[in-house]
Structure formats: C-alpha cells, structure tokens
C-alpha cells in the first residue's frame, strides 16, 4: 500500500488562541500540560500533523487503537455516508441493519464457537459488561454464589467501577478504595531478575499461574465466577505472559468451573499478527473484551465476544418474550460506529493487515532490542508489534526521566507513550521498515538528551 504524509490540517489554531482551562483532561497532569501544550490537528496513515504543520510519526497507533493507520478512505467514507443516512437508531427493542452486519463481521474472525457479540462503547464498558455476563451465566446455571472476580496485580481493565476494582495498578486504585468487595488478585507475572531482555514470551514464570489454585482454596471454587487477565498487559508497561502461563490458567479455570476472560482491548485485531491474542497463544478463553481497533477508533466502540454456550445459557434462562440480560448502553451498536466496524474489518481482510504485521514483527523485534545499549535502558521486551523499553528510574523522581524523553521525542517528531519509566511502543500495523528505523533512532537520540 502507498502511504502518505499528512498535509497541513485546515484546523490550524495555535495553542495560544485556544481557551485551555475548560477541558479537564484524562490521565494528564493538567496544570503542567496547559503550560506547554502538545496539540495534534491532522492525521494520515502513519503520521499526525501539528497545528504548526509539523509531521509526527505515530509510534503508538493513537492509544493502541489505529491499527489500519489514520484517516483511511474506506473507513472515513463509510462513516460519512452513515452520518448522512441515519445519525442514530436505538438498539433497545429495535435494531438497524448495520449493527447486525458489524456483529457478523467481527464473528468472522473470532475463535470457533465464540460468535456472539455484545456491543459497548469502550474497553472499560466491555470489561464491566463481561463481568455482569459472568455473574448472569452462573446464576442461570443455578450457581448464584459464584460472585468473586479475580484480576491480577498490575492489570489494567479500564476505569469504570468494575474494571478499576479488578485492575491491579496501584495509582489507578488508591483514590477509589474498596470499590467492590468481591474481587481478589493474582500476582503479577513480571520477573525482570529472570526475564530481562526477553525476545517474545519469557522463559520463566509459568508457575505464577498456580497462585490461582491458592485463591481457589482460600475462597472455594463455588464462590468464584471468573478470572480476567490481559494476555499481554499493555498499559502497565508491556508485560508478556511467560511460556505456559496462559495454558495453566486455562487448565485451572476449566478444572474448577471458573470462566476465563481475556481482556483483548489492546491485543485484539492484529497487534500480535493474529486476529486475537487467543489465536496467537492458542488458548481459548470463555469471553474476550475488545474495543480500540475493532473499528480503527474512528467512532467509540467496544464489544464483548462470548462463547456461544454462555450466551445460550443466559438467553434460555428467561422465558420467551422476556428480556434475557438487563444491560446495555444508549450507544450500543451506534450506526456510525457500526459502519466503521464493517469498513475496518473489510480493510483488514483486503490488505491482509494481520499477516502483514506478523511479517514485519521480526524486524521490529531486532530494532527495539538494538536499544539494549541505549542510555538508561534496563530492559527491552516485545511480542508482535508491541514493545516495552524500561528505563532506570531517576533517584527520588520515578517517571520523570521517561516523561522528559517523551516530550523530547515529540519535539523531534515522533509520538511515543510512557507509563512510569517504561516506553510502550505499539505502532499502526501498516508500519514500514523505514518508520521503524526512524522510531528507534529518535528514541535513542531522545534518551541521550536526558539525565
């Protein structure tokens, strides 16, 4: 495919001309940002454009989500057509053709026997929806005592009440203690002492999955509804599953009748070179939560992909004519979001996007591991088209070194993402070798400028 650089965007208002005080920014140091704003005004393929006309290489696919590249014509045109045809239609006791087409498009790439799709508006909503489906499933089967949800330390499952509760990132939880009394957590799989500079799945740590057996003993299986994990933990700094770890989790869950939920909001739709991480690892969960790349982030959209037997158990527990699952959102299956899903899934097929990502992943791996000797770097880890580059924290100022390098990268013309002292790279899947070279080179140069 021919990639383009973005042209200057017509919306070229500078930061000085904007009133910045009204927008309360998410996950942002608001006062710091508004002293020196970093603005994006246009995008095309692999690049953003600033209001001043600078080109910025996107090393993060927006926020792990623009897998097909920015402003792709088939997706843009589909959304434009739908906006002019029907801007909104409810899906409570009503429907519209595109929402069924969108569900079918997603079901065409899901694991066999997992082709029931419940639409949400985000990954956070998908997680809370999956948790409710798990409870509804066990209740439908006559096991209402199964109410405990087990997450994992350093896990990220969005920011709604349920996702924050099962998540395991301390900074996200400390302001909101005791959100839910029915959660517990596995230990993190991160083991830098044994697994630093792993290429692909770390060799050590499968035994960490046995922590689930301890929690089963503590709580009793009859009280545990589900385990939710990210196959690859992204927002906490790219933590990869040790070899055999996910297989062991699946085995223990099956043994005790516990549902296994994969949070595939980041890994879904090609990030590892396969439709889902479940395909890459050959481990079949009972549900998958997705969002982001489901429609290339053109319009907010998420979904829960559900094993057919779970869907059928919930549906059949209610007499015909009754509402089987009392849950949903005003914008579930929004027409414009659904149009973007159909167009995005077709684009993935037509351009063989997932296979393309798999083909270039070895080059990406070699490139990011070339940073092993870069200044401040203490670990590099990667899988597919995602990588974590961990820096030694500055004494008494954790996160500051990575943040300063992040700002320097933006000034140099590349967008990266930091979490603590870790760079998380997740470029659009249409990335070319020249872009990878530029991304890694700029990151190295930026690290050389910070103390």
Buried (B, 14 or more C-beta within 10 A) or exposed (E): EEBEEBEBBEEBEEBEEBEBEEEEEEEEEEEEEBEEEEBBBBBBBBBBBBBEEBBBBBBBBBBBBBBBBBBBEBBBEBBEEBBEEBEEBBBEEEEBEBBBBBBBBBBEBBBEEBBBBBBBBBBBBBBBBBBBBBBBBBBBBEBEEBBBBBBBBBBBBBBBEBBBBBBBBEEBBEEEEEBBEBBBBBBBBBBEEEBBBBBEBBEBBBEBBEBBEEBBEEBEBEBBBBBBBBBBBBBBBBBBBBBBBBBBBBBBBEEBBBBBBBBBBBBBBBBBBBBBBBBBBEBBBBBBBBBBBBBBBBBBBBBBBBBEEBBBBBEEBBEEEEEBBEBBBEBBBBBBBBBBBBBBBBBBEEBEBBEBBBEBBEBBBEBBBBBEEBBBBBBBBBBBBBBBBBBEBBEEEEBBBBBBBBBBBBBBBBBBBBBBBBBBBBBBBBBBEEBBEBBBBBBBBBBEEBE
